[in-house]
């Protein structure tokens, strides 16, 4: 492995990350707004608190409330530390996310070499990771993508090194990274399950296998115990409330249920045909995510070829456990969260593996074809690798320019509300970012629930836009208004009501 190559690739990643970051004007969407807001509160000395509830799961009593009762805290901690160093702004929050992206690119180079690739293979795979297709603009906002990508991939590599070398310390490293990845996303819990499976699978001597599992789990718990203690203090449970209940969803709108209950009885009453159909639809959508996002179309079959050829390589043992488990979980157990971004987020940890395997698969297919067609193998590899880089560069640039444009403005920046308003709206995190107004999410409940929510959280105004939940359709149309709502503003984009 060439250290100069690594340094140059990381420098290129930092440079590209810096350029793209300057083009993103604000976090862009609900998740990123949420993590930024909590990070800013942390940076200015208010701790991990919420001023805007994007879901009622966890049922905080008032506003402000303890944050991260559903999502995990790492992106907000990174953003908060970054803002404490470079200023309490979105630009200041972005700074520390860029090195995670650079680490992913460097990890891809190392992994490609470790899986038997040449220096040229490692460069091509790393440049593909540098482009990263649909992932590229997301690395640099206040979100889970870049930290989970690096920490999750690092955990899987640690598991692989433990299996390949038999050295228990690698399981300890992997356990630590599993804990940090779990602090980033709830899906990180799957990583420690994979670590335990890899440690206890046949291949390591019995005593060493048990010791590896124990040390990996102990390292994971050492990282997670402070967070478990915090969650017990603020919510009475060590894991986010309602997380497992999302398996009983009948639509993603139920994330905004009020009261915040997603019941198995309702799920079962939905009927077996609907349950099966929802999983089949998730299979199709997640298959598209695999093809378009993970495989960037071109690499999808090639990386599977290379993975099968290396199926006995112990370096891929953690990957072999995590990759299918993730896709099955996001399709069968959590189809609605999975298709609404869960798989996309968690697949960030697979990127270094897929890029390395994609390039190795391409080179393997070319070598096979060269023998059949009497090609000059090295020239063919150069041509096809260059075409692959051009395609991924085009895809990455197109997606990034599209997101820069799409995230450039939002209707919430234009809202006209009193400075002391507390607002019920589809995206309260965005409203808090732009207007500094506290708020709660528009519930997936009949308008009759509004007075109770208003009393609980001090809500004064209701904003209904195109992202409304189905029970709020009448408020969008301005029909059958309840007597506790007074219409204030009606535009093509939104309606504003005052709660009497």
C-alpha positions in Angstrom: 0.0 0.0 0.0 1.3 3.4 -1.0 1.0 6.1 1.7 1.5 8.9 -0.9 -1.5 7.6 -2.7 -3.6 7.6 0.4 -2.5 11.1 1.3 -3.3 12.4 -2.2 -6.7 10.7 -2.3 -7.6 12.1 1.2 -6.4 15.6 0.0 -8.6 15.3 -3.1 -11.6 14.3 -0.9 -11.1 17.2 1.5 -10.8 19.6 -1.5 -14.0 18.2 -3.2 -15.8 18.2 0.2 -14.9 21.8 0.8 -16.1 22.9 -2.6 -19.4 21.1 -2.5 -20.0 22.2 1.1 -19.8 25.9 0.1 -22.6 25.3 -2.4 -25.0 23.9 0.1 -26.9 26.8 1.6 -28.7 24.9 4.4 -29.2 21.4 5.7 -31.8 20.6 3.0 -34.4 18.2 4.5 -36.0 17.1 7.8 -33.3 14.8 9.1 -30.5 17.2 8.5 -32.4 20.2 9.9 -33.2 18.1 13.0 -29.6 17.1 13.6 -28.4 20.7 13.0 -30.9 22.2 15.4 -29.9 19.8 18.2 -26.2 20.3 17.4 -26.6 24.1 17.6 -28.3 23.8 21.0 -25.4 21.7 22.2 -22.8 24.2 20.8 -24.5 27.2 22.6 -24.7 25.4 25.9 -28.3 24.2 25.9 -27.4 20.5 25.8 -29.1 17.9 23.6 -32.6 19.5 23.4 -35.4 19.8 20.9 -37.4 22.9 20.1 -39.3 21.2 17.3 -40.8 17.7 17.4 -40.8 15.9 14.1 -42.6 12.9 15.6 -44.6 12.4 18.8 -42.9 9.1 19.5 -41.4 9.3 23.0 -44.2 11.7 24.1 -42.1 14.5 25.6 -44.2 16.5 28.1 -43.4 20.0 26.9 -41.2 22.1 24.6 -38.2 22.3 24.7 -37.7 18.6 25.3 -34.8 16.2 25.5 -33.6 15.4 22.0 -33.0 12.1 20.2 -35.8 10.1 21.7 -36.1 8.4 18.4 -32.9 9.1 16.3 -29.4 8.7 17.6 -27.2 11.6 18.7 -23.8 11.3 16.9 -24.5 13.6 13.9 -25.7 16.3 16.3 -22.6 15.8 18.5 -20.4 16.1 15.5 -22.2 19.2 14.3 -22.2 20.7 17.8 -18.4 20.2 18.3 -17.8 21.6 14.8 -19.9 24.7 15.5 -18.2 25.3 18.8 -14.9 25.5 16.8 -16.0 27.3 13.6 -19.2 29.2 14.6 -22.8 28.3 15.2 -23.9 28.2 11.5 -24.5 25.6 8.9 -21.1 26.3 7.4 -19.5 25.8 10.8 -21.4 22.6 11.3 -20.3 21.1 8.0 -16.6 21.2 8.7 -16.2 18.0 10.7 -18.3 15.9 8.4 -15.8 16.3 5.5 -13.0 14.2 7.1 -15.4 11.3 7.5 -15.9 11.4 3.7 -12.1 11.5 3.2 -11.7 8.6 5.5 -14.2 6.6 3.4 -12.2 7.2 0.3 -8.9 6.2 2.0 -10.6 3.1 3.4 -11.7 2.1 -0.1 -8.1 2.3 -1.3 -6.8 0.1 1.6 -9.7 -2.4 1.2 -9.1 -2.9 -2.6 -5.5 -3.7 -2.0 -6.4 -6.1 0.9 -8.9 -7.9 -1.4 -6.1 -8.6 -3.9 -6.4 -5.6 -6.2 -3.4 -3.8 -7.8 -2.4 -0.2 -7.1 -4.3 0.8 -10.3 -7.4 -1.1 -9.1 -7.2 0.7 -5.7 -7.0 4.1 -7.5 -10.0 3.4 -9.7 -12.1 2.1 -6.7 -11.1 5.1 -4.6 -12.0 7.6 -7.4 -15.4 5.8 -7.7 -15.9 6.3 -4.0 -14.8 9.9 -4.4 -17.7 10.3 -6.8 -20.0 8.0 -4.9 -23.0 8.7 -7.2 -26.2 9.4 -5.3 -24.4 9.6 -2.0 -22.2 12.6 -2.9 -24.2 15.6 -1.8 -25.3 13.9 1.4 -21.8 13.4 2.8 -21.6 17.1 3.6 -24.8 18.0 5.3 -25.6 17.5 9.0 -26.7 13.9 8.7 -25.7 10.3 9.4 -24.3 9.4 6.0 -20.6 10.2 6.3 -20.1 9.2 10.0 -22.1 6.0 9.6 -20.4 5.2 6.4 -16.9 5.4 7.9 -17.7 3.9 11.3 -19.9 1.1 9.9 -17.4 0.2 7.2 -14.6 0.3 9.8 -16.5 -2.1 12.0 -17.0 -4.6 9.2 -13.3 -4.4 8.3 -12.4 -4.9 12.0 -14.6 -8.0 12.0 -12.9 -9.2 8.8 -9.4 -8.7 10.2 -10.4 -10.6 13.4 -11.5 -13.5 11.3 -8.6 -13.3 8.9 -5.9 -13.1 11.6 -7.5 -14.7 14.6 -6.4 -11.8 16.7 -8.9 -10.9 19.4 -7.9 -7.2 19.5 -9.5 -6.6 16.1 -12.9 -7.7 17.6 -12.3 -5.2 20.3 -11.7 -2.5 17.7 -14.8 -3.6 15.8 -16.9 -3.6 19.0 -15.8 0.0 19.6 -16.7 1.0 16.1 -20.0 -0.9 16.4 -20.8 1.3 19.4 -19.9 4.5 17.6 -22.0 3.4 14.6 -24.9 2.6 16.8 -24.6 6.1 18.4 -25.0 7.3 14.8 -27.9 5.2 13.6 -30.2 2.7 15.3 -29.3 0.3 12.5 -25.9 0.1 14.1 -27.4 -2.4 16.5 -27.3 -4.8 13.6 -23.5 -4.5 13.4 -22.9 -5.8 16.9 -25.2 -8.7 16.1 -23.0 -9.5 13.1 -19.8 -9.2 15.2 -21.2 -11.8 17.6 -22.1 -14.0 14.8 -18.7 -13.7 13.1 -16.9 -14.3 16.4 -18.9 -17.4 17.3 -19.0 -19.0 13.8 -16.8 -22.0 13.2 -13.3 -21.1 12.2 -11.7 -19.7 15.4 -10.7 -22.0 18.2 -13.4 -22.3 20.8 -11.8 -20.4 23.6 -10.6 -17.7 21.3 -14.0 -17.5 19.7 -15.7 -16.9 23.0 -13.1 -14.4 24.1 -13.4 -12.5 20.8 -17.2 -12.3 21.3 -16.8 -11.1 24.9 -14.3 -8.5 24.1 -16.2 -7.2 21.1 -19.4 -6.9 23.2 -17.6 -5.4 26.1 -16.1 -2.7 23.8 -19.5 -2.0 22.3 -21.1 -1.6 25.8 -18.3 0.6 27.0 -19.2 3.0 24.2 -23.0 2.7 24.6 -23.5 2.6 28.4 -23.4 6.4 28.9 -26.1 6.8 26.2 -28.2 4.0 27.7 -28.0 5.8 31.1 -29.1 9.1 29.5 -32.0 7.4 27.8 -33.1 5.7 31.0 -33.0 9.1 32.7 -35.1 10.9 30.2 -37.4 8.2 28.8 -37.2 5.2 31.1 -35.8 2.9 28.3 -32.3 2.3 27.1 -33.3 2.4 23.4 -35.4 5.0 21.5 -39.1 4.6 22.2 -41.2 3.2 19.4 -38.4 2.0 17.3 -39.6 -1.6 17.1 -43.2 -0.5 16.7 -42.4 0.8 13.3 -42.4 -2.8 12.1 -46.3 -2.6 12.4 -46.7 0.4 10.2 -49.3 0.4 7.5 -48.0 3.6 5.9 -45.1 5.9 6.7 -47.6 8.6 7.7 -48.0 6.6 11.0 -44.6 8.0 12.1 -46.7 11.1 13.0 -49.5 9.3 14.8 -51.1 11.1 17.7 -51.4 9.5 20.2 -48.0 8.0 19.2 -49.1 4.4 19.0 -48.5 1.9 16.1 -50.3 -1.2 17.2 -49.8 -4.8 16.2 -53.6 -5.3 16.4 -54.2 -2.7 13.7 -51.4 -4.1 11.6 -52.8 -7.6 11.8 -56.4 -6.3 11.1 -54.9 -4.7 7.9 -55.0 -8.2 6.4 -52.4 -10.7 5.2 -52.8 -9.6 1.6 -51.8 -6.0 2.5 -49.0 -7.1 4.6 -47.5 -9.3 1.8 -48.1 -6.6 -0.8 -46.3 -4.0 1.3 -43.3 -6.3 1.6 -43.3 -7.0 -2.2 -43.4 -3.3 -3.0 -40.5 -2.8 -0.6 -38.6 -5.6 -2.3 -39.0 -3.7 -5.6 -38.1 -0.3 -4.2 -35.1 -1.6 -2.3 -34.0 -3.6 -5.3 -33.9 -0.3 -7.2 -31.8 1.2 -4.3 -29.4 -1.6 -4.7 -29.1 -1.2 -8.5 -29.1 2.6 -8.7 -27.6 3.7 -5.4 -25.3 0.9 -4.2 -24.3 -0.4 -7.6 -24.6 2.8 -9.6 -26.2 0.7 -12.3 -22.9 -0.2 -13.9 -21.2 -2.0 -11.0 -24.3 -3.9 -9.6 -23.6 -7.2 -11.5 -19.9 -6.8 -11.4 -19.6 -6.4 -7.6 -21.8 -9.5 -7.1 -19.5 -11.5 -9.3 -16.4 -10.4 -7.4 -18.2 -11.0 -4.0 -19.0 -14.6 -5.0 -15.5 -15.2 -6.3 -14.2 -14.1 -2.8 -16.9 -15.8 -0.8 -14.3 -17.7 1.3 -12.2 -14.6 2.1 -12.4 -14.1 5.8 -12.0 -10.3 5.3 -15.5 -10.3 3.9 -17.1 -12.3 6.8 -18.6 -9.3 8.5 -19.8 -7.9 5.2 -21.4 -11.2 4.2 -23.4 -11.1 7.5 -24.3 -7.4 7.5 -25.2 -6.8 3.8 -28.0 -9.4 3.4 -29.2 -8.8 7.0 -29.6 -5.1 6.3 -31.5 -5.6 3.0 -33.8 -8.3 4.6 -34.5 -6.1 7.6 -35.3 -3.0 5.6 -37.6 -5.1 3.3 -39.4 -7.6 5.5 -39.3 -6.1 9.0 -39.2 -2.3 8.4 -40.5 -1.9 4.8 -41.8 1.7 5.2 -38.8 3.2 7.0 -36.6 1.1 4.8 -38.0 2.4 1.5 -38.2 6.0 2.8 -34.5 6.3 3.3 -33.5 3.7 5.9 -31.7 1.4 3.4 -30.1 4.4 1.6 -28.7 5.7 4.9 -27.4 2.4 6.1 -25.9 1.4 2.8 -23.3 4.1 3.2 -21.3 1.6 5.3 -21.3 -0.7 2.2 -19.8 1.8 -0.2 -16.0 1.0 0.2 -16.8 -2.7 -0.2 -19.0 -2.2 -3.2 -16.6 0.1 -5.0 -13.6 -2.3 -4.3 -15.6 -5.3 -5.5 -17.1 -3.5 -8.5 -13.7 -2.6 -9.8 -12.3 -6.1 -9.1 -15.3 -7.6 -10.7 -14.8 -5.4 -13.8 -11.2 -6.4 -14.1 -12.0 -10.1 -13.6 -14.7 -10.0 -16.4 -12.3 -8.1 -18.7 -9.5 -10.7 -18.1 -12.0 -13.5 -18.9 -13.2 -11.7 -22.0 -9.6 -11.0 -23.1 -8.9 -14.7 -23.3 -12.1 -15.4 -25.2 -11.8 -12.4 -27.6 -8.0 -12.1 -27.7 -8.1 -8.6 -26.4 -5.1 -6.9 -24.9 -6.1 -7.2 -21.3 -4.3 -4.1 -19.9 -5.6 -1.8 -22.7 -9.1 -3.1 -22.2 -8.9 -2.6 -18.5 -7.8 1.0 -19.0 -10.6 1.7 -21.5 -13.4 0.2 -19.5 -12.1 1.6 -16.2 -12.0 5.1 -17.8 -15.6 4.7 -19.0 -16.7 3.6 -15.6 -15.1 6.6 -14.0 -16.7 8.9 -16.6 -20.1 7.4 -15.9 -19.8 7.7 -12.1 -18.4 11.2 -12.4 -21.4 12.2 -14.6 -23.9 10.5 -12.2 -22.3 12.1 -9.1 -22.2 15.6 -10.7 -25.7 15.4 -12.0 -27.1 14.3 -8.6 -25.1 16.9 -6.7 -26.2 19.8 -8.9 -29.8 18.6 -8.6 -29.6 18.6 -4.8 -27.9 21.9 -4.6 -30.7 23.4 -6.7 -33.5 21.5 -4.8 -32.1 22.4 -1.3 -31.5 26.0 -2.4 -34.9 27.2 -1.1 -37.9 26.1 0.9 -41.4 27.6 1.4 -40.8 27.7 5.2 -38.2 30.4 4.7 -41.1 32.6 3.4 -43.6 31.9 6.1 -45.1 35.0 7.8 -45.9 34.2 11.4 -45.8 36.2 14.7 -42.4 36.1 16.4 -43.9 34.3 19.4 -45.8 31.7 17.4 -45.6 28.0 18.2 -46.4 26.2 14.9 -47.9 22.8 13.9 -46.5 22.0 10.5 -45.2 19.2 8.3 -41.5 20.0 8.9 -41.2 21.8 12.3 -37.4 21.3 12.2 -37.1 23.3 9.0 -39.4 26.1 10.4 -37.2 26.3 13.6 -34.0 26.5 11.4 -35.4 29.3 9.3 -37.7 31.2 11.7 -36.5 30.2 15.2 -40.1 29.2 16.0 -40.8 26.2 18.2 -43.3 23.7 16.9 -44.6 20.1 16.5 -45.3 18.0 13.5 -48.7 18.0 11.8 -50.3 14.8 13.2 -51.5 11.8 11.4 -54.8 12.3 13.2 -58.1 14.0 12.6 -58.2 17.8 13.2 -60.1 17.1 16.4 -56.7 16.2 17.9 -55.3 19.7 17.4 -56.7 21.3 20.6 -55.2 18.6 22.8 -51.8 18.9 21.2 -52.0 22.7 21.3 -52.7 22.6 25.1 -49.8 20.3 25.7 -47.2 22.1 23.6 -48.5 25.6 23.5 -49.2 25.5 19.7 -50.7 28.8 18.4 -50.8 28.3 14.6 -51.3 25.5 12.1 -49.6 25.4 8.7 -50.8 22.9 6.1 -48.9 22.3 2.9 -48.5 19.7 0.2 -46.8 17.4 2.7 -50.0 17.1 4.8 -51.1 13.8 6.3 -54.3 12.3 4.9 -56.6 13.3 7.8 -55.7 16.9 7.2 -57.0 17.0 3.7 -60.0 19.3 4.6 -57.6 21.8 6.2 -55.7 21.9 2.9 -58.8 22.5 0.9 -60.3 24.9 3.4 -63.4 22.8 3.8 -65.3 21.7 6.9 -63.1 23.8 9.2 -63.5 23.2 12.9 -64.7 26.2 15.0 -61.3 26.3 16.9 -59.4 27.3 13.7 -59.3 30.8 12.2 -58.0 31.0 8.6 -55.2 33.6 8.2 -53.3 33.0 5.0 -54.1 30.9 1.9 -51.5 30.6 -0.9 -50.8 28.0 -3.6 -48.2 26.5 -1.4 -49.7 26.6 2.1 -52.5 27.5 4.4 -52.1 29.2 7.8 -54.6 28.9 10.6 -54.7 30.5 14.1 -55.9 28.3 16.9 -58.6 30.3 18.8 
